[in-house]
Amino acid sequence: MKLIIILISLGLDRFLNVGQMLKRFCWLDAYMGFLEPILKKVEALGRLVQLVIVILPIALIVGLLIWALSDLWMGIVAFVLGIGVVIYCLGPDELNEQVEQYASACQSNDDQAINEVGEKLLVTEPTQEDSHNSQSITEAIFVQANTRYFAVLFWFLIFGPFAAIVYRMVALLGARKQYAVSEVSESCMKILDWIPARIAAFSFLLVGQFMGGFSQWWRHCGSGLDSNDEILSNCGLAAVGFEVADSMELQPEDIKKAMRLIDRGLVVWVVVVALITFGGWFL
């Protein structure tokens, strides 16, 4: 069932851009404003308690709704709702579309478009120089792929839609610096990203230049929580065929190569899930 949900969700998100039409999490600011008085009352209990108060109601509603509908119409309603949750948690922006926009802007020397798209792709506080630095953008694409796709799918496979919505909310709260729980959300993100980042980085190597990047993966696979971005970017660059150096000038076509590598990595995940699924049926 999870295999079919993943296939349909990725297809609808990529080819029909359903997620963008849903305007994912546009309600988050209003929701945080509603909870602000409650969060102030429990401030003494710590930021982690505040984060739980923010996330738990939404996650419980999703989890309980799917559980309550699991037997309705032979589970079809819960199945469709599961697809909706996964699509909603992917992204929230379509990475392939942004990569195409950035590459086109570079080819046409459109500085304004380069800055606008570059700011959306970069995971750290961007500067104008970063937006024009093709290496920084390419590294960020690999990190964004984990946050937008791989980690969501990983937690969905482990714990279902409940975990997918928890991950996405933690990611968004950490990315939007204006909230009281943003800092603790960033810390939680490092924990939630640790395993999927390493699996995603290894999948890049499987569909790219394995021997060129395995040393990078091995060096970082057992390292701490602060190394998630590094293992993704280093393994991604090596898998595409670039030396991991302090400064490289990559062309727009090289940036597109990174996105194609990510797509192949997603295919590997789908194939592995399929093998596990079919293996479970026959064992």
Secondary structure as GFF3:
##gff-version 3
##sequence-region A 1 283
A	DSSP	alpha_helix	2	15	.	.	.	ID=ss1
A	DSSP	alpha_helix	18	22	.	.	.	ID=ss2
A	DSSP	alpha_helix	28	41	.	.	.	ID=ss3
A	DSSP	three_ten_helix	43	45	.	.	.	ID=ss4
A	DSSP	alpha_helix	47	68	.	.	.	ID=ss5
A	DSSP	three_ten_helix	72	75	.	.	.	ID=ss6
A	DSSP	alpha_helix	76	89	.	.	.	ID=ss7
A	DSSP	alpha_helix	95	107	.	.	.	ID=ss8
A	DSSP	alpha_helix	111	121	.	.	.	ID=ss9
A	DSSP	alpha_helix	128	131	.	.	.	ID=ss10
A	DSSP	alpha_helix	134	145	.	.	.	ID=ss11
A	DSSP	pi_helix	146	150	.	.	.	ID=ss12
A	DSSP	alpha_helix	151	159	.	.	.	ID=ss13
A	DSSP	alpha_helix	161	175	.	.	.	ID=ss14
A	DSSP	alpha_helix	182	207	.	.	.	ID=ss15
A	DSSP	alpha_helix	210	220	.	.	.	ID=ss16
A	DSSP	three_ten_helix	225	227	.	.	.	ID=ss17
A	DSSP	alpha_helix	228	240	.	.	.	ID=ss18
A	DSSP	alpha_helix	252	282	.	.	.	ID=ss19
###
